[in-house]
């Protein structure tokens, strides 16, 4: 076979020469003669893709598969990787179609693939040997995913799949891992945390046993110990994420620490811990971990990337941007540095500059999930709703199960006025996770926009059943009670919201409205100004401030505030009416009765 795409010192080759942690010994070809038409580049890309699929990094797997396909080589393992990826994406029909094609190759060896039997090229030989092991495993995987009866749609029995793979030399632990993966997936859907923890404990025990058995071997690189630990780590992360979603941060941190016991230098575990500390508002703890990470890895751009986010939460924006610059200067792949810059600028409300950074990353090819996510956030902040949704949809194709992404889509649809679509997106979130409180809050906000206060109250009550300290639900429910005449209870709920989130501008504004209703104008004005100090563009607080200035006969300042609101929102009726009232008071309005008319 002739390689159609030239290859010289390719990134994939460099990785292969330094990475022996492969999915199977048979893909390692000692003293292979690498040259300009080397087949190892696309073949190794496929091997890496399968590793990424097993670690559930579907985006990286897709990129690697596309890179391998660009060489136009007919490797059988390429098809295996495509089928595995389709299974993980729940694209069963596509997976079955590929399995049907490969079944003919596996059992009948048609003319198209006979060159594998007589090939002198070692890469083709390795591909064929690996295919003989992994095709039965693929069928086994498909049967676990697709049919509880234990048979894949192409008609291969589960036991036969296992026998064929073992006969061709596949390590039996793969079957055990895939069974456990299926059980864990089922437990996640049922939100059965206890069962998940038991299975993960068994994985860790299996890892420790394999580590002891492998201790006397000269070469641990090809040991299944690595695969078990990587699988266990991935499952632990999934469990930690579930605990984080329902607010059980202590359990999430506990399982992150278990990852660090398996792999002390695991950057992802440290990153998750830092993110949890940020969510708990333990910013100094997060900063300490970032500093420790940077101290141990001073040339690693990821540490600066993480610390950049923490500094932003501490409102130390200059330090955040400095770390973004440090990340850029240290990143071997400038995409990460540009990403850091993009997110730092996004946090500084420099949306157009942030868009420029993310678009530059896209122009470099193979933009990541985070790139589209950042670009979507920037577009959404600029009220470019359709462009933001287009970015989010690209993310959704990469990871359709990301709850935070699904919520961002719903929120963007809501802000753009697409209430029907936003409601559907919220319901999708809730179907995936009935305890996802942000979706209930947003459903309540949609109901308010549609002037259905009773339905909104139900959604806020549901939110508070799951998360009694949810500041957003407390604030909205409190204001609804205030509007219904229950001022005392409404005020109490808003105070609770501010205890949970002291810098919540909406709650501060609502407190100001209640004080104004009680004729406590000075304190009300103080609340509105406090909210404006947090968010200068907060329309409700600016309108409240203008009203209080009117009460104090400070007409000129009130007029300035109304004009500022109209710059932010030219169609705001309250600001229009306020400005017109002041114009009348000041005698500036035009009296049309005094106009002169000329008659031809």
FENNOR-V106263 format. One record per pair of residues at least 4 apart in sequence whose ideal C-beta (glycine too) atoms are under 8 Angstrom apart, sorted by the first residue. I is the first residue (numbers start at 1). J is the second residue. Records with the same first field share a line. If there is no record, write none. Layout:
I = J ; J
This chain:
1 = 39 ; 73 ; 74 ; 115 ; 121 ; 124
2 = 37
3 = 7 ; 37 ; 38 ; 39 ; 71 ; 72 ; 73
4 = 71 ; 72
5 = 70 ; 71 ; 72
6 = 36 ; 37
7 = 13 ; 36 ; 37 ; 38 ; 41 ; 71
8 = 36
9 = 13 ; 14
10 = 14 ; 38 ; 41
11 = 15
12 = 16 ; 40 ; 41 ; 42 ; 44 ; 45 ; 48 ; 67
13 = 17 ; 34 ; 38 ; 40 ; 41 ; 44
14 = 18
15 = 19 ; 44 ; 48
16 = 40 ; 44
20 = 28 ; 221 ; 222
21 = 221 ; 226
22 = 27 ; 28 ; 47 ; 51 ; 222
23 = 27 ; 47 ; 50 ; 51 ; 54 ; 227
24 = 130 ; 133 ; 134 ; 170 ; 171
25 = 222
26 = 126 ; 129 ; 130 ; 133 ; 169
27 = 43 ; 44 ; 47 ; 126 ; 130
28 = 222
29 = 40 ; 122 ; 123 ; 126
32 = 40 ; 122 ; 123
34 = 38 ; 40
39 = 43 ; 71 ; 73 ; 121 ; 123 ; 124
40 = 44 ; 123
41 = 45 ; 71
42 = 46 ; 67 ; 68 ; 69 ; 70 ; 71 ; 73 ; 75 ; 78
43 = 47 ; 68 ; 73 ; 75 ; 77 ; 123 ; 126 ; 127
44 = 48
45 = 49 ; 64 ; 65 ; 67 ; 68
46 = 50 ; 64 ; 65 ; 68 ; 75 ; 77 ; 78 ; 81
47 = 51 ; 77
48 = 52 ; 64
49 = 53 ; 60 ; 61 ; 62 ; 64 ; 65 ; 68 ; 81 ; 85
50 = 54 ; 61 ; 77 ; 80 ; 81 ; 84 ; 134
51 = 55 ; 230
52 = 57 ; 58 ; 60 ; 61 ; 64
53 = 57 ; 58 ; 61 ; 81 ; 84 ; 85 ; 88
54 = 227 ; 230 ; 231 ; 234
55 = 230 ; 231 ; 234
56 = 88 ; 234 ; 238
57 = 61
58 = 62 ; 85 ; 88 ; 89 ; 398 ; 399
59 = 63 ; 368 ; 369 ; 398 ; 399
60 = 64
61 = 65 ; 81 ; 85
62 = 66 ; 85 ; 398
63 = 67 ; 366
64 = 68
65 = 69 ; 78 ; 81 ; 82 ; 85
66 = 70 ; 366
68 = 73 ; 75 ; 78 ; 81
69 = 78
73 = 78
74 = 78 ; 112 ; 113
75 = 79 ; 127
76 = 80 ; 102 ; 105 ; 113 ; 116 ; 127 ; 128 ; 131 ; 135
77 = 81 ; 127 ; 130 ; 131 ; 134
78 = 82
79 = 83 ; 98 ; 101 ; 102
80 = 84 ; 102 ; 131 ; 134 ; 135 ; 138
81 = 85
82 = 86 ; 98
83 = 87 ; 94 ; 95 ; 98 ; 99 ; 102 ; 138 ; 142
84 = 88 ; 95 ; 138 ; 141
85 = 89
86 = 91 ; 92 ; 94 ; 95 ; 98
87 = 91 ; 92 ; 95 ; 141 ; 142 ; 145 ; 146
89 = 400
90 = 400
91 = 95
92 = 96 ; 142 ; 145 ; 146 ; 153
93 = 97
94 = 98
95 = 99 ; 142 ; 146
96 = 100 ; 142 ; 146 ; 152 ; 153 ; 154
97 = 101
98 = 102
99 = 103 ; 138 ; 139 ; 142 ; 152 ; 153 ; 154
100 = 104 ; 154
101 = 105
102 = 106 ; 131 ; 135 ; 138
103 = 107 ; 135 ; 154 ; 156
104 = 108 ; 110
105 = 109 ; 110 ; 113 ; 131
106 = 131 ; 132 ; 135 ; 136
109 = 113 ; 114 ; 116 ; 117
110 = 114
114 = 118
115 = 119 ; 124
116 = 124 ; 125 ; 127 ; 128
117 = 128
119 = 124 ; 125 ; 128
121 = 125
122 = 126
123 = 127
124 = 128
125 = 129
126 = 130
127 = 131
128 = 132
129 = 133 ; 168 ; 169
130 = 134
131 = 135
132 = 168
133 = 137 ; 165 ; 168 ; 169 ; 170
134 = 138 ; 165 ; 170
135 = 139
136 = 140 ; 156 ; 160 ; 161 ; 162 ; 163 ; 164 ; 165 ; 168 ; 170
137 = 141 ; 161 ; 165 ; 170 ; 174 ; 175 ; 178
138 = 142
139 = 143 ; 152 ; 154 ; 156 ; 161
140 = 144 ; 158 ; 161 ; 162 ; 165 ; 175 ; 178
141 = 145 ; 178
142 = 146 ; 152 ; 153
143 = 147 ; 150 ; 151 ; 152 ; 156 ; 158 ; 161
144 = 178 ; 179 ; 181 ; 182
145 = 182
146 = 152 ; 153
147 = 151 ; 152 ; 153
150 = 157 ; 158
151 = 155 ; 156 ; 157 ; 158
152 = 156 ; 161
156 = 160 ; 161
157 = 161
158 = 162
159 = 163
160 = 164
161 = 165
162 = 166 ; 172 ; 175
163 = 167
164 = 168
165 = 170 ; 174 ; 175
166 = 170 ; 172
170 = 174
171 = 224
172 = 176
173 = 177 ; 224 ; 227 ; 228
174 = 178 ; 227
175 = 179
176 = 180 ; 206
177 = 181 ; 227 ; 228 ; 231
178 = 182
179 = 183
180 = 184 ; 199 ; 202 ; 203 ; 231 ; 235
181 = 185 ; 231 ; 235
182 = 186
183 = 187 ; 195 ; 199
184 = 188 ; 196 ; 199 ; 200 ; 235 ; 238
185 = 189
186 = 190
187 = 192 ; 193 ; 195 ; 196 ; 199
188 = 192 ; 196 ; 238 ; 242
191 = 242 ; 434 ; 435
192 = 196
193 = 197 ; 239 ; 242 ; 243 ; 251
194 = 198
195 = 199
196 = 200 ; 235 ; 239 ; 242
197 = 201 ; 239
198 = 202
199 = 203 ; 235
200 = 204 ; 232 ; 235 ; 236 ; 239 ; 255 ; 258
201 = 205
202 = 206
203 = 207 ; 228 ; 231 ; 232 ; 235
204 = 208 ; 232 ; 258 ; 262
205 = 209
206 = 210 ; 228
207 = 211 ; 225 ; 228 ; 229 ; 232 ; 262
208 = 212
209 = 213
210 = 214 ; 223 ; 224 ; 225 ; 228
211 = 215 ; 225
214 = 220 ; 223 ; 225
217 = 223
219 = 223
220 = 225 ; 226
221 = 226
224 = 228
225 = 229
226 = 230
227 = 231
228 = 232
229 = 233 ; 262 ; 263
230 = 234
231 = 235
232 = 236 ; 262
233 = 237 ; 259 ; 262 ; 263 ; 266 ; 269
234 = 238
235 = 239
236 = 240 ; 255 ; 256 ; 258 ; 259
237 = 241 ; 255 ; 259 ; 268 ; 269 ; 272
238 = 242
239 = 243 ; 255
240 = 244 ; 251 ; 252 ; 253 ; 255 ; 256 ; 259 ; 272
241 = 245 ; 252 ; 272
242 = 246
243 = 248 ; 249 ; 251 ; 252 ; 255
244 = 248 ; 249 ; 252 ; 272 ; 276 ; 279
245 = 403 ; 433 ; 435 ; 436
246 = 435 ; 466
247 = 467
248 = 252
249 = 253 ; 276 ; 279 ; 280
250 = 254
251 = 255
252 = 256 ; 272 ; 276
253 = 257 ; 273 ; 276
254 = 258
255 = 259
256 = 260 ; 269 ; 272 ; 273 ; 276
257 = 261 ; 269
258 = 262
259 = 263 ; 266 ; 268 ; 269
260 = 264 ; 266 ; 269 ; 270
262 = 266
263 = 269
266 = 270
267 = 271 ; 293 ; 300 ; 302
268 = 272
269 = 273
270 = 274 ; 289 ; 293 ; 306
271 = 275 ; 302 ; 306
272 = 276
273 = 277 ; 286 ; 289
274 = 278 ; 286 ; 289 ; 290 ; 306 ; 309 ; 310
275 = 279 ; 286
276 = 280
277 = 282 ; 283 ; 285 ; 286 ; 289
278 = 282 ; 283 ; 286 ; 309 ; 310 ; 313
281 = 313
282 = 286
283 = 287 ; 310 ; 313 ; 314
284 = 288
285 = 289
286 = 290 ; 310 ; 313
287 = 291 ; 307 ; 310 ; 311 ; 314
288 = 292
289 = 293
290 = 294 ; 303 ; 306 ; 307 ; 310
291 = 295 ; 307
292 = 296
293 = 297 ; 300 ; 302 ; 303 ; 306 ; 307
294 = 298 ; 300 ; 303 ; 304 ; 307
297 = 302 ; 303
298 = 303
299 = 330
300 = 330
301 = 305 ; 326 ; 327 ; 328 ; 330 ; 331 ; 332 ; 336 ; 337 ; 340
302 = 306 ; 327 ; 336
303 = 307
304 = 308 ; 323 ; 324 ; 326 ; 327 ; 330 ; 340
305 = 309 ; 323 ; 324 ; 327 ; 336 ; 339 ; 340
306 = 310
307 = 311 ; 323
308 = 312 ; 320 ; 321 ; 323 ; 324 ; 327 ; 340 ; 343 ; 344
309 = 313 ; 320 ; 343 ; 347
310 = 314
311 = 316 ; 317 ; 319 ; 320 ; 323
312 = 316 ; 317 ; 320 ; 344 ; 347
316 = 320
317 = 321 ; 347 ; 348
318 = 322
319 = 323
320 = 324 ; 344 ; 347 ; 348
321 = 325 ; 344 ; 345 ; 348
322 = 326
323 = 327 ; 340 ; 344
324 = 328 ; 337 ; 340 ; 341 ; 343 ; 344 ; 345
325 = 329 ; 341
326 = 330
327 = 331 ; 336 ; 337 ; 340 ; 341
328 = 334 ; 336 ; 337 ; 338 ; 340 ; 341
329 = 337
330 = 337
331 = 335 ; 336 ; 337 ; 340
333 = 337
334 = 338 ; 364
335 = 339 ; 361 ; 364 ; 368 ; 371
336 = 340
337 = 341
338 = 342 ; 357 ; 358 ; 360 ; 361
339 = 343 ; 357 ; 358 ; 361 ; 368 ; 370 ; 371 ; 374
340 = 344
341 = 345 ; 357
342 = 346 ; 354 ; 357 ; 358 ; 361 ; 371 ; 374 ; 375 ; 378
343 = 347 ; 354 ; 374
344 = 348
345 = 350 ; 351 ; 353 ; 354 ; 357
346 = 350 ; 351 ; 354 ; 374 ; 377 ; 378 ; 381
349 = 381
350 = 354
351 = 355 ; 378 ; 381 ; 382
352 = 356 ; 382
353 = 357
354 = 358 ; 374 ; 378
355 = 359 ; 375 ; 378 ; 379 ; 382
356 = 360
357 = 361
358 = 362 ; 367 ; 371 ; 374 ; 375 ; 378
359 = 363 ; 375
360 = 364
361 = 367 ; 368 ; 371
362 = 367 ; 371 ; 375
367 = 371 ; 372
368 = 372
369 = 373 ; 395 ; 398 ; 399
370 = 374
371 = 375
372 = 376 ; 391 ; 392 ; 394 ; 395 ; 398
373 = 377 ; 391 ; 392 ; 395 ; 405 ; 408
374 = 378
375 = 379 ; 391
376 = 380 ; 388 ; 389 ; 390 ; 391 ; 392 ; 395 ; 408 ; 412
377 = 381 ; 388 ; 408
378 = 382 ; 388
379 = 384 ; 385 ; 387 ; 388 ; 391
380 = 384 ; 385 ; 388 ; 408 ; 411 ; 412 ; 415
383 = 415 ; 416
384 = 388
385 = 389 ; 412 ; 413 ; 415 ; 416 ; 418
386 = 390 ; 416
387 = 391
388 = 392 ; 412
389 = 393 ; 409 ; 412 ; 413 ; 416
390 = 394
391 = 395
392 = 396 ; 405 ; 408 ; 409 ; 412
393 = 397 ; 409
394 = 398
395 = 399 ; 402 ; 405
396 = 400 ; 402 ; 405 ; 406 ; 409
399 = 405
401 = 432
402 = 406
403 = 407 ; 429 ; 432 ; 433 ; 436
404 = 408
405 = 409
406 = 410 ; 425 ; 428 ; 429 ; 432
407 = 411 ; 425 ; 426 ; 429 ; 436 ; 438 ; 439 ; 442
408 = 412
409 = 413 ; 425
410 = 414 ; 422 ; 425 ; 426 ; 429 ; 439 ; 442
411 = 415 ; 422 ; 442
412 = 416
413 = 418 ; 419 ; 421 ; 422 ; 425
414 = 418 ; 419 ; 422 ; 442 ; 445 ; 446 ; 449
418 = 422
419 = 423 ; 446 ; 449 ; 450
420 = 424
421 = 425
422 = 426 ; 442 ; 446
423 = 427 ; 443 ; 446
424 = 428
425 = 429
426 = 430 ; 439 ; 440 ; 442 ; 443 ; 446
427 = 431 ; 439
428 = 432
429 = 433 ; 436 ; 438 ; 439
430 = 434 ; 436 ; 439 ; 440
432 = 436
435 = 466
436 = 440
437 = 441 ; 463 ; 466 ; 467 ; 470 ; 473
438 = 442
439 = 443
440 = 444 ; 459 ; 460 ; 462 ; 463 ; 466 ; 473
441 = 445 ; 459 ; 460 ; 463 ; 470 ; 472 ; 473 ; 476
442 = 446
443 = 447 ; 459
444 = 448 ; 455 ; 456 ; 457 ; 458 ; 459 ; 460 ; 463 ; 473 ; 476
445 = 449 ; 456 ; 476
446 = 450
447 = 452 ; 453 ; 455 ; 456 ; 459
448 = 452 ; 453 ; 456 ; 476
452 = 456
453 = 457 ; 480 ; 483 ; 484
454 = 458
455 = 459
456 = 460 ; 476 ; 480
457 = 461 ; 477 ; 480
458 = 462
459 = 463
460 = 464 ; 473 ; 476 ; 477 ; 480
461 = 465 ; 477
462 = 466
463 = 467 ; 470 ; 472 ; 473
464 = 468 ; 470 ; 473 ; 474 ; 477
466 = 470
467 = 473
469 = 474 ; 496 ; 500
470 = 474 ; 500
471 = 475 ; 497 ; 498 ; 500 ; 501 ; 504 ; 507
472 = 476 ; 497 ; 504
473 = 477
474 = 478 ; 493 ; 494 ; 496 ; 497 ; 500 ; 507
475 = 479 ; 493 ; 494 ; 497 ; 504 ; 506 ; 507 ; 510
476 = 480
477 = 481 ; 493
478 = 482 ; 489 ; 490 ; 491 ; 492 ; 493 ; 494 ; 496 ; 497 ; 507 ; 510
479 = 483 ; 490 ; 494 ; 510 ; 513
480 = 484 ; 490
481 = 486 ; 487 ; 489 ; 490 ; 493
482 = 486 ; 487 ; 490 ; 491 ; 494 ; 510 ; 513 ; 514 ; 517
483 = 490
486 = 490
487 = 491 ; 514 ; 517 ; 518
488 = 492
489 = 493
490 = 494 ; 514
491 = 495 ; 511 ; 514
492 = 496
493 = 497
494 = 498 ; 507 ; 510 ; 511 ; 514
495 = 499 ; 511
496 = 500
497 = 501 ; 504 ; 507
498 = 502 ; 504 ; 507 ; 508 ; 511
500 = 504
501 = 507
503 = 534
504 = 508
505 = 509 ; 531 ; 534 ; 535 ; 538 ; 541
506 = 510 ; 531 ; 538 ; 540
507 = 511
508 = 512 ; 527 ; 530 ; 531 ; 534 ; 541
509 = 513 ; 527 ; 528 ; 531 ; 538 ; 540 ; 541 ; 544
510 = 514
511 = 515 ; 527
512 = 516 ; 523 ; 524 ; 525 ; 526 ; 527 ; 528 ; 531 ; 541 ; 544
513 = 517 ; 524 ; 540 ; 544
514 = 518
515 = 520 ; 521 ; 523 ; 524 ; 527
516 = 520 ; 521 ; 524 ; 544 ; 547 ; 548
520 = 524
521 = 525 ; 548 ; 551 ; 552
522 = 526
523 = 527
524 = 528 ; 544 ; 548
525 = 529 ; 545 ; 548 ; 549 ; 552
526 = 530
527 = 531 ; 541 ; 544
528 = 532 ; 541 ; 542 ; 544 ; 545 ; 548
529 = 533 ; 541 ; 545
530 = 534
531 = 535 ; 538 ; 540 ; 541
532 = 536 ; 538 ; 541 ; 542 ; 545
534 = 538
535 = 541
537 = 568
538 = 542
539 = 543 ; 565 ; 568 ; 569 ; 572
540 = 544
541 = 545
542 = 546 ; 561 ; 564 ; 565 ; 568
543 = 547 ; 561 ; 562 ; 565 ; 572 ; 574 ; 575 ; 578
544 = 548
545 = 549 ; 561
546 = 550 ; 558 ; 561 ; 562 ; 565 ; 575 ; 578
547 = 551 ; 558 ; 578
548 = 552
549 = 554 ; 555 ; 557 ; 558 ; 561
550 = 554 ; 555 ; 558 ; 578 ; 581 ; 582
554 = 558
555 = 559 ; 582 ; 585 ; 586
556 = 560
557 = 561
558 = 562 ; 578 ; 582
559 = 563 ; 579 ; 582 ; 586
560 = 564
561 = 565
562 = 566 ; 575 ; 578 ; 579 ; 582
563 = 567 ; 575 ; 579
564 = 568
565 = 569 ; 572 ; 574 ; 575
566 = 570 ; 572 ; 575 ; 576 ; 579
568 = 572
569 = 575
572 = 576
573 = 577
574 = 578
575 = 579
576 = 580
577 = 581
578 = 582
579 = 583
580 = 584 ; 589
581 = 585
582 = 586
583 = 588 ; 589
584 = 588 ; 589
590 = 595
